[in-house]
């Protein structure tokens, strides 16, 4: 042994990985530093500058509500949006993300009342006074501003990059002016009208509600069966009663008709026996749907017999009396046909109170001419006011309450039931637990009540052969939905929805800034409109409530005594539905329509819905080309998260414990189109997956520390490197197609599998020996470095939209002079990298390799070898195609053994085989020779170079080259 060899520490002569990129990510500590760096360098501004002049891709942000810390649904939503905008930005688009917030509406107003007044025992100010109204609105504005700042910081902590310094806010003065302008467009086109219809009403919050503001919970209702005496009709039915069933006894004072179905079979029944404390007595005659007669009789604890058929013509000829006639309900109660009537439950007759139900209202209104012909007053009463209290239109019950201020049942039901019993009008009573609408804010039940409100027509001819409904349905046909089922869901909602109720009886929001005469006709004057919009743009919507506003806006041209100033507030969904106007249209860095709207699936009845209607009403089409929906996040058992169950997973906690990139990886690997699950076990699964992915990136960084940036011509590359480039070519298409289709799980799964299976467990494992031990001049080593550099560039940029923190750290670790990975583009993949022939050949080679590794695993398990380098297996190949694929291969390197012998035969029966790789058998023999002190390979040429007597010839060559370069 030479003196040189004696002094060498061979480990220091190897190209072992060297990197400061840590194995332990420390994301909770490092990510905030990265966020601070992005803000300091103004990454958002640099992204915009780098994309200047490119084709725009715009995802319009659906506005979250500015009233609390973000929850896991916010995190899921914003991460998905960030991935989309980043992926398009890195593929040649100007993909500008502008965050926005919904700032108006009841939730904020409710909080101000609760925190600033109720909690302090202070009375809410009289908002009819201009100064008090404006001061109250300032409190609401300040509350929204506070939460916008908090939520904005929380979104940035998730890694979201966007124009947080200049977001869109529905309460900005310009936004309020534009929202008002959209309303005035609708008013000027004749689509806005004042009407009186039963709408969903929150007694607790004292306002009308939209369907999107309602959720359904179990609720126990009083149920009653009520007898309506026939006052006019066929002689055979003159002493009979029509029996109805209802779960809302309090609506009986609002009854004006009874609905029946011409498709249902009815009969006349006579009571033969009764065992009840109240209700029908023997000999009374009652009319029921035949299918429901026996069930109804059981409820009243009586027996009866069927006397006769009752035809649809008989029912059409009947007029009943109201059961509370003597209390002031002295009017005829007609029977009206209705498509909504069935014989599935109840009595086969539907109590019709047009003040308290949509179907009731429609049945009544569709019969107005018939009612007038029969001498019946078609006017609809207002039996219940905004506090849930009976009015003078409910004689005998004035002052009783349907519901109190806390959402509890009032005394209305009991008083009505008592009055019915006293008049022998109650057939039976009971209780029913069923799904009932509640306000999603107060969580209290709502009622349906007839009130004057402002509506937008759904079916009025817009003078071009279309209606708002047909325009919206046509726009749905022209929109791409992801997943596709969303199209049918939104279509069904538009097909069935009633006219759009725009008015709310609240204070915080954009007003319905129109003037109306006594008949409800809207003043149509563009000069007045211009004054309103100019004032809103300069002063905000507060201008509408200021003293003297009416005279200011009407000017000298109109008699102020003739016109009333509407003080209702616009539905907040109209605000959010108008965001496309003051963002997409008004910002030069965006465009209209948006390429994508993305929200939770509940927004088919929310933001997607209101945006569609608003834009269709004013522009004739949707403000988006694509609608993407995600599901909701459940706990690990599939249960809804709730504080009471203790199963809430907050994004703040996940980021504190594991990091935002772990949360983002969860989003990327879940089927976000459906409901997802999240909990400790799932988080840990993603931590484990992340760790493997990070270690793959770390190994590449360590290996590339020895890379000198040399490009090896494709023709000179070994086949194994060509195989890896072919895989990059395939993955490039998969990644780009996946981002286009918003199929992030497909991308994430493919890249994770590529990293774990094809890189770490195959390519890197095979090439470690060459990379660590080969001479500096080795083509094999230089080729591997060249290809690993390309793999790194592809992997890190492809993953950058998904894992922005980790990829930024990795990119700057390898390229410290770079500014940010997020300013890069996905690498352009040369067409020559596509090489199906190499792929086909290596599929065969890998099949044979799997048999070898299977055999060696048994040897290792049985402790006959410690490392695969101790083996020199004999491989028997009888399959001609597999044998041909192995020709010219350094198969021992592929199998990571010191030597290998390939024999064209079946092999002995004792050889190892795999059932799914026929034609291959392996005899795992031990390698013969001496173990190289540098590479640990067992070879016969160790000591062939006297200068380095304890290493192989290959390693000796490497050592001579290193010495010549002065690296020893």
C-alpha positions, 0 to 999 in steps of 0.5 A: 500500500502506498503512502498516499493510500495509507493517508486517505479517508476514502469517505472524503473522496466520495461525492456524497450529498452536501446540503444545508436544506434540513431534513426536519422542515421546521415549517411552523417557524420557517414559513412566517419568515418566508411570508415576511420575505415575500412582503419585504421584497413585494413578491406580488408586485414582481409577479405582476411586472414579470407577467406584463403583456401576457394573456390574462387568466382571472379567478375572481375571488368570492368574498368571505364575510368580514366577521371572525377568524378564518376556519378550515373551510376558508383555508381549503377555499383560499388554498385551492384559489392560490394553487389555480392562480399560481399554476396559470402564472407559471404557465405563461399567463398574467394570473392576478389574484385580487382578494375581496370581502363582503362587508355589509349585511346582518351578521355585522349589524347583529354583532354591533347590536350585541357587543355595543348595545345589548351586552352593555345594556344600552338601547339601540339608537333610533335609526330613523334619525339621520345622524344616528343611522350614519353613526351606527353604520360607521360602527359597522364599517369599523367592525368590518375593517378590523376583521378584514385586516385579521383575515388578510394576515391569516390568508397570507400565513397560508401562503396566499399571494395576492393584492392584499394592499388593494383588495376589493371591499363591498363597502368601499365608496366606489363599490357602493356606487357601482352596486347602486348603479347595478340596481338602478340599471335593473330599475330603469329596465322595468325589472324592479317592482314593489310587491306583496308576497310571503317571504322568509322572515326572521322575527329575531333579526327583524328582516327578510331572508334569502334562501341562501341565508336559511338552514334547516334543523329539526323542530317540533311543531303543533299540528292541528286538523281543522273543520271548515263548514260547507256554506255553499255547494251541492245539497248532499254536502250542505251539512258537511265539513272540509277538514284540513291539516297544518303544522302552523296553527298560527296561520289559521287567521290568515286562511282564505281558501282550501286547496284540493287536487282533481287527481285525488279521490275524495269521499264523504264520511259520517261519524259513527262513534267518538271517544275524544274530549273534543272534536267531531260528534256522531252523525257529523259529516266530513270530507277527506281524501279516501287514502287518508280518511282512516288515518285521520279518524284514528287521530281524532279517536273516532269511527266513521263510515263512507257515505258517498263519493265527492267529485272534483266538480263537487269540490269546485262548487263548494264555498266554506265558512271560516271556522272563526267566522264569529270573531270577524272572519265573516268571508267566504272560503273557496275551494281551489284546485292546486297541483301541490296537493297530494294524498301522501299526508294530512287530509288531502286538503291544503289550508291556504293562507296566501299571507304565509306560503309561496304555494298558497300565494301562487294558488290564490293569485292564479285564481284572482279572476275567478275569485272576483267573479264569485264576489270574493275579495282577492286582497291578501291580508297582513296578519303578522307584523315584523315582530311576529305579532298579530295585527288588526288583520287577525281579529280576536288575536291582536297582540298575540305573538307567533314568536318572541324576540329570542326565537321562542314560541309565542302564545299565538298557537295556543290562543288559536287552538283554544278558539277552535276548540271553543267553536267545535272546529278542531278535529284533532291535534298533535305534535310533529318533529320535522325539518324546519327553516332557521336563520343561519345567523341567529339559528332561530326558526323563521316564519313566512309572512306577507310583507311589501318588498322589492322584487326583481321579475324572473319571468317578465319579457325584457323586450328582446324575447328573453326573461331573466330566467331564460337568460340565466338558464342560457348562461348556465348552458354556456358555462363549464362546471367542475364537477359537471353535476354543478350545472344541473344543480344550479339549473334546477334552482334557477328553474324553480326559484321565485322572483328575487326579493331584494329588500331587507329591513336593516341598516348596514348596506347599500340602500335600494336607492329609488324613489316610488309613488303611492302605487309603487311606481319607480321614478325613472330619471337618469339625472336623479340616478347620476346625482345618487351615484356621484354622491355614493362614489364620493361619500359612500352610501351613507349619503342616502341617509343624510339629512336632506338627501331626498331633496338633494337627489330629486332636485327641483324637477320633481315634487318631493311630496309625490315621491317617497324615498325607499329606505330598505337595504339591498340583499347582501347577495346583490352586493356580492353578486355585483362584485364582478362590476367593480373588480373585473370591469373597473380594474385594468389588471383584471378582465370581464368575464372571469375565467373561474369562480370557485366556492363551496357547493352551497354557493349554487344558491349563493354567490354563483346564483346571485352573480348569475342573476345580476349579470344576466339582468344587466349584461345578458350573460354570466360573469364567469366562464367556469364554475368550480365547487368544493365540498365541506370539511368533516372530521375523521369520522365523517361528522360535521365539525362543531365546537360542542362535539370538540372535533373542530380542526382549525387551520391556525392549529395545523399551521402552528403544529405542522405548517401551512404546507402540510395543510396545503398538501392535504388539500392537494391530495383530497377529493375536494369536489366532494366532502373531505375529512380532516383530523389528527390521523389524516394530518399525520398521514400528510406529514409522513408523505411530506417528509418523504417528498422533502427527503427526495428534494433534499437528496437532489439538492445534496447531489447537485452540490457537486453539479457544475451545470454541464449539459450532456447532449441527449444522444450521449445519455445512457438509456436510464437517463433517457428513461427518466427524461421520458418520464418527465415528458409524460409528467409534464403533460399530466401536470399541465392537463391536471392544472387545466382540469383543476384535478390537483389530486391527480398531479399530487399523487403522480408527483409523490409516486414519481418521487418515492417509487421512480426516483428514490426507490429506483433511479436514485438508488441505482445511480448512487454508486456512480454519483458517489464513486465514479471519476469526475470525467465519468459520462455516466456520473455527468449524465446523471447530474445533468438529468437530476438537475432537470428533474429538480427544476421540473419537480420543484416548479411543478410543486410550487403552486401546491407547496410554495414554502418548501419549493421556495426554500429548495429553489433558493437553496440550490440557486441563491442568486434567484429571486423566487421560484414563483417568478419562474415558469414551468420548464419547456420539455423538448420533444426528443425526450419522448422515447416510448422505445426506451420506456418499453425496453425498461419495462422489461428490464424492471420486470427482471429486476423485480425478481432479482430484488425479490430474491435478495430480500429473502436473503437479507431477511434470512441474514445470508447477506447484509447488503445487495452488494454482497450478492452476485446472483445468477439470473435465468431468463427463458423469455426471449423478449426479456432476454433481448432487453437485457443485452448490453445492460450493466444489469448488476448496477441496475440491481445494485449487486457486485456482479450478475450472470444472465443465463438463457435457460429455465433455471433450477426448480430451487431458483426464486420466481415471481408468479407475475413475471414468468420466464425469469428465475434467480439463484442468489449467489454470493459475490466472489472477490474482495470488498472495495474499501471505497465503494464497498463493491465485491470485485475481483479487481481490488488491488489491480492498481498498486497505488490504491491496493484496497480499491477496485480498478474503477475506484482507483481511476477516480482517485487518480483523477481526483489527485490530478485535480488537487482534490485529495 
